[in-house]
Amino acid sequence: MTQGISHITLIVKDLQKTTRFLQDVFDAQVVYTSGDKTFSLSKEVFFLIHDLWLCIMEGESLKERTYNHIAFKIPDEEFEGYRAKVIAAGVELIPDRPRIKGEGRSLYFYDFDNHLFELHTGTLEERLRNYNG
């Protein structure tokens, strides 16, 4: 049986630009940078976002956008503050999908490499309760 997610790795074109983006929007803390060393496939930077280990590695951006995404939980009362952070980061904020009452609010946005992120105020329990209503 698995014990949860170990880490998430994203391939990005510009490590420094993505580092600033992750720090500005997600308050990510850099815990390791490889510099010019490559222990894996390419240069990399490790972050902690809350207790999630996120890794970025240097490489080519995704060629196309999809709805595959990573969603981070945020408090509802901080929703507008996060919207301002996303806009200030200069990334594309996209319209929310249709929602039913009670499932929470979301901000969706693509980074510079076509990765889709979501900041969501709801929980699984709230969504199931409202879907099964």
Buried (B, 14 or more C-beta within 10 A) or exposed (E): EEEEEEEBEBBBEBBEBBBBBBBBBBEBEEEEBBEEEEEEEEBBBBBBBEEBBBBBBBBEBBEEEEEEEEBBEBEEEEBEEBBEBBEEBEBEEEEEEEEEEEBBBBBBBBBBBEBBBBBBBBEEEEBEEBEEE
